Amino acid sequence: MRRKLLFFVNPISGGRSKARLLENIAARCRKENAAFEILETNKEGNYDFLPDKIKNEQVTDVIICGGDGSIRSIVSFLLATHVNVGIIPLGSGNGLARTALIPYSIPKALNTIFYGQAAFVDAFYVNGKLGCQITGLGFDAFIAAEFAKERKRGLKTYTKLAIKHFFRTKPYDFTVEWGDEHLHLKAFILCTSNANQFGNNMKIAPKALLNDGKLDVVVLKKTSKLNILVSFVNHLLFGQKTPEGQIQKNAGNIAYFNVSKIKIINHQMAPVHIDGDPYPTEKEFIIEVLPNAFKLIQPL
């Protein structure tokens, strides 16, 4: 069966021109004798036309050329379809693509699309909203909101914002519940992750897998700013899971554990992001894994 590829290109992702990308897509699809169509992403994130388009036009693959936010928006409308999802990573962080080891260069990413293998990966819901990569409350969500206001994208801008606000940040008050466990804590960051990283290989959840039916929870607890830096760098480098008995004892500056579902009571209305995009915060969050949510084309 001849493949029919539907490409979505985010015109502003990564702050780069997309002219070379479009040329590469067209040339490669013709070389592979694949039918293709290229559409732009939309700011509203509304792709409710997709299921009918896929069915009526026999689309086999939806390829997202953008970052984690574009992936989340489009995949939200693909859960009831049987298409394969490909990624050409063009965002500021590309956390999901990097977790899946999808190459960063356009030609190599296209190689993966045509010669890789599609396999099921998980997603998750945050109060009913789909996420694919990571959701966070606290400092990282605050920086995500500040980053969204910036005209310049990319790692440099994100890093400047993080450094600028780091010494002013304060911990937030949370209660977390999972299984039979219940824990009250103050934390700077409370992340629930499907991917292993924020992006740019900053691995906040280094043991996370995309297909294990679990979400990795990482809590950076209240401590001095120096301890935050030391503990966080150590976590990024080594990232050992917290022994089960130590979580309730509130030992250490970082807690790291697995859940399939978690409830977070957000006592001080800490800001929240889903896959790097800021969202209106709420008093309570239910975050739950969605196993085998969609088929992602990955390198062999």
WOQUI-V947828 format. One record per backbone hydrogen bond with DSSP energy under -0.5 kcal/mol. CO is the residue of the C=O (numbers start at 1). NH is the residue of the N-H. Records with the same first field share a line. If there is no record, write none. Layout:
CO=NH / NH
//
This chain:
3=5 / 35
4=60 / 61
5=7 / 37
6=63
7=39
8=10 / 65
9=11 / 41
10=13
12=15
13=16
18=22
19=23
20=24
21=25
22=26
23=27
24=28
25=29
26=30
27=31
28=32
29=34
30=33
35=5
37=7
39=9
42=45
45=47
47=50
49=53
50=54
51=55
52=56
53=57
54=58 / 59
60=84
61=6 / 63
62=64 / 86
63=8 / 65
64=66 / 88
65=10
66=90 / 91
67=71
68=72
69=73
70=74
71=75
72=76
74=77
75=78 / 79
78=81
83=295
84=62 / 86
85=297
86=64
87=89
88=66 / 90
93=200
94=98
95=99
96=100
97=102
98=101
100=299
103=89
105=109
106=110
107=111
108=112
109=113
110=114
111=115
112=116
117=298
119=296
121=293 / 294
123=290
124=131
125=127 / 288
126=129
129=126
131=124
133=194 / 195
134=275
135=192
136=273
137=190
138=142
139=143
140=144
141=145
142=146
143=147
144=148
145=149
146=149 / 150
147=150
154=158
155=159
156=160
157=161
158=162
159=163
160=164
161=165
162=166
163=167
165=168 / 169
166=169
172=174 / 187
173=267 / 268
174=185
175=265
176=183
177=263
178=181
181=178
183=176
185=174
186=222
187=172
188=139
189=220
190=137
191=218
192=135
193=216
196=205
198=95
199=202
201=203
202=198 / 204
203=206
205=208
209=212
210=122
215=217 / 259
216=193
217=257
218=191 / 220
219=221 / 255
220=188 / 189
224=228
225=229
226=230
227=231
228=232
229=233
230=234
231=235
232=236
233=237
234=238 / 239
243=246 / 247
244=247 / 248
245=249
246=251
247=250
253=221
255=219
256=242
257=217
259=215
260=289
262=287
263=177
264=266 / 285
265=175 / 267
266=269
271=138
272=279
273=136
274=277
277=274
279=272
283=266
285=264 / 287
286=127
287=262
288=125
289=291
290=123 / 293
294=121 / 296
295=85
296=119 / 298
298=117
//
